[in-house]
């Protein structure tokens, strides 16, 4: 220990005076100086051994920690300084509070002044000319750079100016969550910003986050139709071979939610197996499709007043786009049904197919119900968590077309006498009332009541 103190004292003689005071730019030199200083005073064990500083009565300790509060342990102090000063330290962002505020509130080039005319902020352009490396500095607690913050706020002009100062490689900087600024822009549906960034660095499309997901996957749950189509088009298709099946399934279900059935068909042509793989939310392709009745002819029936409007207005027709959409959805259902023929009940449940036929029954999607029921005999033996059979569910939800379909299959599948977990049979389902879009299509309370009586009969 004595030898260490002597050597440290000798090393102190060559230290520049400027490095004896900590600044934002001299941390490494200051750290060497401070360590030698503590060694020379036989105090390094305070830092190295987690010993409380006040046990030593060190009078000058406040000079070392005058800008830190609430730290009474030397080792914690040393670690806190490292977090504050190292380039990747978690506390480093505190140095950039003015830059963060400028990105959030001010323009890129405009100089801000207070009421007395004194300069508050010189403008980010001048700032980055003085400190060019800070263009990738982490300026928030979650490790976001100025570009991340500007993208998150949707500040297109700010992003445009920042891109002029950044190299293509700097655009690949990730926040602590592992997201590049491109991932944030795509999730935020800002197509203009995404286009500018990809023009500067197309490689951003294949950079993965900490979960191993590329921007197309990370943005799938929140991207709109236009963004999803764009990212799917520009992402190299070779990357699909490297994706997990779950990632591809996430893209599939995202495409369904925005009616991008072209994307679904193209992916299924690459591999049908993706259709029975759960996505990041645990939902499979057909499960999500079964929750969108408007994607099918039978699930998009017009109500009374809608039919009245189409009859009243000459030349008014349903959009041709609907017919094209129906063709695509039915094609998708036919393709997936081919996989279901040899699947056992356990596999059907794990693939979400039982839940798909349950939803198809609830929403009255006859085309999907028919295809699923015909693909595998196990489908018609489905019971929900309450023990209700499909015909009970169809009755409870007042889905006449599904009810008639099952009724024509014979006694074995009708299960008229079967009871759910509460002991209710199909008559109880007919006598129960539940809000139903089917009743909304019947005008007037009297006709709705008559309809309810017909169900019980």
Secondary structure, DSSP 8 states (H G I E B T S, - for coil): -HHHHHHHHHHHTT--GGGGS--SS-HHHHHHHHHHHHHHTT-HHHHHTT-BGGGTT-TTHHHHSTT--S--BHHHHHHHHHHHHSTT-TTGGGGGHHHHHHHHHS-SS--EE-TTS-EEE--HHHHHHH-GGGGG---STT---HHHHHHHTT-HHHHHHHHHHS-TGGGG---TTS--HHHHHHHTT-HHHHHHHHHH-GGGGG---TTS--HHHHTTTT--HHHHHHHHHHS-GGGGGTS-HHHHHHHHHHHHHTT-HHHHHHHHHH-GGGGGS--TTS--HHHHHHT-GGGSSGGG---HHHHHHHHHSTT----HHHHHHHHHHHHHHHHHHHHHTT--HHHHHHTTHHHHHHHHHHHT-HHHHHHHHHH-GGGGG-B-TT--BHHHHHHHTT-HHHHHHHHTT-HHHH-TT---TTS--HHHHHH-----HHHHTS-SHHHHHHHHHHHH-
